[in-house]
Amino acid sequence: MDDNVWKPHVTVAAICQHEERFLLIKEIVHGKEVINQPAGHLDPGESLEQAVIRETLEETAYDFLPERLCGIYRGVPAGCSNEKTIIRFSFSGKIGDKHKQPLDKGIISTLWMNLDEIKQTQSIHRSPLVLQCVLDYLQKPSYPLQVFSSDFL
């Protein structure tokens, strides 16, 4: 097998809206405080649905029920070459119960922010995808989870 095969990192993100506010997290990344959606990497053997449920619970302590696919994105983290490409699947859904449990390592807190607050904090977003995913959720069509073959969910 060729070791030079490009291998993107697959991630998932949750778009959780309650009334006019969106659930976000404040976390430490490379020594800096940043804002992001509940998001993370797909683990081996895990479905996209399982990953977004797990990541939301680990990072916010909230249950999450994904209902729609909002978008699929490609990004390269700042300061990285194209070899470290992220493919992000963004899901919208319902927020459920909040559990009493510690948040993932590096997570400082959860935040509920309206769209204006999200726009005003762009300079400390983990990536431009934070705002883009919210805008796409609000302005573009989303898709039922049935667009995926059963092995993805």
Backbone hydrogen bonds, N-H to C=O, Kabsch-Sander energy under -0.5 kcal/mol:
donor,donor_aa,acceptor,acceptor_aa,energy
3,D,1,M,-0.5
5,V,2,D,-1.2
9,H,85,T,-3.1
10,V,8,P,-0.5
11,T,9,H,-0.5
11,T,87,I,-3.0
12,V,40,G,-2.6
13,A,89,F,-2.1
14,A,38,P,-2.4
15,I,91,F,-3.3
16,C,14,A,-0.7
17,Q,15,I,-0.6
17,Q,93,G,-0.5
18,H,21,R,-2.9
21,R,18,H,-2.2
22,F,113,M,-3.1
23,L,16,C,-2.4
24,L,22,F,-0.5
24,L,111,L,-3.0
25,I,36,N,-3.0
26,K,109,S,-2.8
27,E,34,V,-2.6
28,I,106,G,-2.5
29,V,27,E,-0.6
29,V,32,K,-2.8
32,K,29,V,-1.7
34,V,27,E,-3.0
35,I,124,I,-2.3
36,N,25,I,-2.1
40,G,12,V,-2.0
42,L,10,V,-2.3
46,E,43,D,-2.1
48,L,152,F,-2.3
49,E,152,F,-0.7
51,A,47,S,-2.4
52,V,48,L,-2.3
53,I,49,E,-1.9
54,R,50,Q,-2.6
55,E,51,A,-3.0
56,T,52,V,-1.8
57,L,53,I,-2.1
58,E,54,R,-3.0
59,E,55,E,-2.3
60,T,56,T,-2.1
61,A,56,T,-0.6
61,A,57,L,-1.9
62,Y,56,T,-0.8
63,D,97,D,-2.5
65,L,94,K,-2.8
67,E,92,S,-3.2
68,R,92,S,-2.1
69,L,143,Y,-3.3
70,C,68,R,-0.6
70,C,90,S,-3.1
71,G,90,S,-1.3
73,Y,88,R,-2.7
75,G,86,I,-2.4
80,C,77,P,-2.0
84,K,81,S,-1.9
85,T,83,E,-0.9
86,I,75,G,-3.6
87,I,9,H,-3.0
88,R,73,Y,-2.4
88,R,86,I,-0.6
89,F,11,T,-2.3
90,S,71,G,-2.7
90,S,88,R,-0.6
91,F,13,A,-2.9
91,F,89,F,-0.5
92,S,68,R,-2.1
93,G,15,I,-1.3
94,K,65,L,-2.0
96,G,63,D,-2.9
99,H,61,A,-3.3
101,Q,99,H,-1.2
104,D,58,E,-2.2
107,I,104,D,-2.0
108,I,26,K,-3.1
108,I,106,G,-0.5
109,S,26,K,-1.5
111,L,24,L,-2.9
113,M,22,F,-2.4
113,M,111,L,-0.6
118,I,114,N,-2.2
119,K,115,L,-2.6
120,Q,116,D,-2.3
121,T,117,E,-1.0
121,T,118,I,-0.7
122,Q,119,K,-1.3
124,I,121,T,-2.3
125,H,122,Q,-1.7
126,R,35,I,-2.9
130,V,127,S,-1.6
132,Q,128,P,-2.0
133,C,129,L,-2.6
134,V,130,V,-1.2
135,L,131,L,-2.8
136,D,132,Q,-2.6
137,Y,133,C,-2.2
138,L,134,V,-2.1
139,Q,135,L,-2.4
140,K,136,D,-2.6
143,Y,69,L,-2.5
145,L,67,E,-0.8
147,V,144,P,-2.1
148,F,145,L,-1.8
152,F,149,S,-2.2
153,L,149,S,-0.7
